[in-house]
Amino acid sequence: MPKESIPYHPPVAFHPGETLAEKLSELYMGPKEFALRAGKPEKTIFAVINGESSVTPEMAVQFEHVLKIPAHFWLALQRTYDEFIARERHARSIVETVRWARRFPTTEMVRHGWIPSRTSREEQAVELLEFFRVSSPSAWEDYYFHQQLKVAFRISLRTAKEPYAISAWLRQGEIQAEQERVPSYNEALFKQALHVARDLMVRNPRDLFQQLQHICREAGVKLVYTPGLKKAPISGCTRWYRDSPLIQISGRHRRNDTFWFTFFHEAGHIILHGKKEIFLEDVEDLKQDATKEDEANVFAAKWTLAEDAQRELVARGRISVHAVEELAKRYNTHPAMIVGRLQRDGTVGTSYGRRFFVSVELPDLAEAKE
């Protein structure tokens, strides 16, 4: 079998203007005379000789008549030179891209299956560009820092402590959302879905996330689980993506009280705050509307623990474990939500009611792809 040929790329290439200058010197013909004979403006010929302008097919044919050198010769010189310059620019851009790529938690991203593992830094950098669907680091900055497309991404990560990790987590959520097919958003159906979600919170079935995702999907809401990154300790995010509301949850800590408060908090943003903003939870160095965050917290508090139950807790102070179970049953909530509230208020210690906290089963992304 013949060996596969390896393309040859010359280490250096010269602009056709240099060859033209040499040929004119051989003929004792000045640029002005050549311009006259070729029927081209003097400034055009000088620009070619100085390497400031390219030889076009039309010019190559005119050169052929005057110099008796075939047009394809000049065009081949120009093509070789253009390819050489393009490769030089590409090499410089790769160096810049590798420097940019080092700022991302690529090891974690590979482990989660977000991007494939590559042996060289250059190849890994290219994978990151494809992951974000951008052509260069500057294009990434225009999108995530400069908000040049505010319709799609309405918050700048420039002030964030770890913008690279945060952007990776957000982008993975978008990729997952693109795989979800949902009908048009229906607010009435979504409000009904929250009642079913609350029932799931109380029952805590093993497949609760799949059931929760299904009822959200029927209401036109995309719900995705994206494992958190060490440098992006985000609990959740809400935004509209491709004309659908998207709730992205990291499963941070995976404790049921935290999970459900986060879910209802994000649901509150959808119902209360519309399409024009993106809400990132637990990212303190971003400028976000504190009033709207408080509103979402109140919304989540009402769905996880009724106001009557909250007032009763305040009145009782520290209550027995048995009373927690009785109160949870009476107000249709999970005991973990009550104990979590008591712990946050400082009414009880962190060891109190520990048996009520359970880990939420979340789908493994690697398994989901199989």
GIFENFEN-V189091 format. One record per residue. N is the residue number from 0. SS is DSSP state (helix for helix, strand for strand, loop for the rest). NEAR is the number of other C-alpha atoms within 10 Angstrom. Layout:
<<N SS NEAR> <N SS NEAR>>
This chain:
<<0 loop 3> <1 loop 4> <2 loop 5> <3 loop 6> <4 loop 6> <5 loop 6> <6 loop 6> <7 loop 6> <8 loop 11> <9 loop 10> <10 loop 7> <11 loop 10> <12 loop 15> <13 loop 15> <14 loop 23> <15 helix 24> <16 helix 23> <17 helix 13> <18 helix 14> <19 helix 18> <20 helix 18> <21 helix 12> <22 helix 14> <23 helix 15> <24 helix 12> <25 helix 9> <26 loop 9> <27 loop 9> <28 loop 12> <29 loop 11> <30 helix 19> <31 helix 15> <32 helix 12> <33 helix 18> <34 helix 18> <35 helix 12> <36 helix 14> <37 helix 20> <38 loop 12> <39 loop 14> <40 loop 12> <41 helix 15> <42 helix 12> <43 helix 17> <44 helix 24> <45 helix 17> <46 helix 14> <47 helix 18> <48 helix 21> <49 loop 14> <50 loop 15> <51 loop 12> <52 loop 15> <53 loop 19> <54 loop 25> <55 loop 13> <56 helix 14> <57 helix 9> <58 helix 18> <59 helix 19> <60 helix 19> <61 helix 19> <62 helix 22> <63 helix 16> <64 helix 13> <65 helix 12> <66 helix 16> <67 loop 10> <68 loop 15> <69 loop 14> <70 helix 20> <71 helix 13> <72 helix 13> <73 helix 23> <74 helix 19> <75 helix 13> <76 helix 17> <77 helix 22> <78 helix 16> <79 helix 18> <80 helix 19> <81 helix 16> <82 helix 14> <83 helix 18> <84 helix 16> <85 helix 12> <86 helix 13> <87 helix 14> <88 helix 11> <89 helix 12> <90 helix 12> <91 helix 11> <92 helix 14> <93 helix 19> <94 helix 14> <95 helix 16> <96 helix 22> <97 helix 19> <98 helix 14> <99 helix 17> <100 helix 21> <101 loop 13> <102 loop 12> <103 loop 19> <104 loop 17> <105 helix 21> <106 helix 11> <107 helix 16> <108 helix 20> <109 helix 14> <110 helix 12> <111 loop 17> <112 loop 13> <113 loop 20> <114 loop 18> <115 loop 15> <116 loop 15> <117 loop 13> <118 loop 7> <119 loop 9> <120 helix 16> <121 helix 16> <122 helix 14> <123 helix 21> <124 helix 25> <125 helix 18> <126 helix 19> <127 helix 25> <128 helix 17> <129 helix 13> <130 helix 16> <131 helix 18> <132 loop 12> <133 loop 16> <134 loop 13> <135 loop 20> <136 helix 20> <137 helix 14> <138 helix 16> <139 helix 18> <140 helix 16> <141 helix 15> <142 helix 21> <143 helix 21> <144 loop 18> <145 loop 17> <146 loop 17> <147 loop 15> <148 loop 11> <149 loop 14> <150 loop 12> <151 loop 16> <152 loop 20> <153 loop 18> <154 loop 19> <155 loop 19> <156 loop 22> <157 loop 16> <158 loop 12> <159 loop 17> <160 loop 15> <161 loop 17> <162 helix 20> <163 helix 22> <164 helix 23> <165 helix 23> <166 helix 17> <167 helix 21> <168 helix 22> <169 helix 18> <170 helix 17> <171 helix 21> <172 helix 23> <173 helix 19> <174 helix 14> <175 helix 16> <176 helix 23> <177 helix 12> <178 loop 9> <179 loop 13> <180 loop 13> <181 loop 16> <182 loop 12> <183 loop 14> <184 loop 18> <185 loop 12> <186 helix 14> <187 helix 10> <188 helix 15> <189 helix 21> <190 helix 16> <191 helix 13> <192 helix 19> <193 helix 18> <194 helix 12> <195 helix 16> <196 helix 23> <197 helix 19> <198 helix 15> <199 helix 20> <200 helix 22> <201 helix 18> <202 helix 13> <203 loop 17> <204 loop 14> <205 loop 13> <206 loop 13> <207 helix 17> <208 helix 19> <209 helix 16> <210 helix 15> <211 helix 19> <212 helix 17> <213 helix 17> <214 helix 20> <215 helix 27> <216 helix 20> <217 helix 18> <218 loop 20> <219 loop 22> <220 strand 29> <221 strand 27> <222 strand 25> <223 strand 23> <224 strand 21> <225 loop 25> <226 loop 24> <227 loop 21> <228 strand 18> <229 loop 11> <230 loop 14> <231 strand 22> <232 loop 18> <233 loop 22> <234 loop 24> <235 strand 26> <236 strand 22> <237 strand 24> <238 strand 25> <239 strand 20> <240 strand 19> <241 loop 11> <242 loop 11> <243 strand 18> <244 strand 24> <245 strand 25> <246 strand 27> <247 strand 29> <248 strand 23> <249 loop 23> <250 loop 24> <251 loop 17> <252 loop 13> <253 loop 17> <254 strand 16> <255 helix 22> <256 helix 24> <257 helix 19> <258 helix 21> <259 helix 23> <260 helix 21> <261 helix 25> <262 helix 23> <263 helix 23> <264 helix 26> <265 helix 29> <266 helix 24> <267 helix 23> <268 helix 26> <269 helix 23> <270 helix 16> <271 helix 13> <272 helix 16> <273 loop 13> <274 loop 17> <275 loop 12> <276 loop 20> <277 loop 20> <278 strand 22> <279 strand 21> <280 loop 19> <281 loop 13> <282 loop 18> <283 loop 11> <284 loop 12> <285 loop 18> <286 loop 12> <287 loop 16> <288 loop 10> <289 helix 9> <290 helix 9> <291 helix 15> <292 helix 18> <293 helix 12> <294 helix 16> <295 helix 24> <296 helix 18> <297 helix 14> <298 helix 20> <299 helix 22> <300 helix 19> <301 helix 16> <302 helix 20> <303 helix 24> <304 loop 20> <305 loop 16> <306 helix 13> <307 helix 10> <308 helix 18> <309 helix 16> <310 helix 10> <311 helix 12> <312 helix 18> <313 helix 12> <314 helix 9> <315 helix 9> <316 loop 11> <317 loop 15> <318 loop 14> <319 loop 11> <320 helix 16> <321 helix 11> <322 helix 12> <323 helix 21> <324 helix 17> <325 helix 13> <326 helix 19> <327 helix 21> <328 helix 13> <329 helix 10> <330 loop 14> <331 loop 19> <332 loop 23> <333 loop 26> <334 helix 25> <335 helix 25> <336 helix 24> <337 helix 22> <338 helix 27> <339 helix 21> <340 helix 19> <341 helix 22> <342 helix 16> <343 helix 11> <344 helix 11> <345 loop 11> <346 loop 16> <347 loop 17> <348 loop 13> <349 loop 13> <350 loop 8> <351 loop 15> <352 loop 20> <353 helix 13> <354 helix 10> <355 helix 19> <356 loop 18> <357 loop 13> <358 strand 15> <359 loop 21> <360 loop 17> <361 loop 17> <362 loop 15> <363 loop 12> <364 helix 15> <365 helix 11> <366 helix 7> <367 helix 7> <368 helix 7> <369 loop 5>>
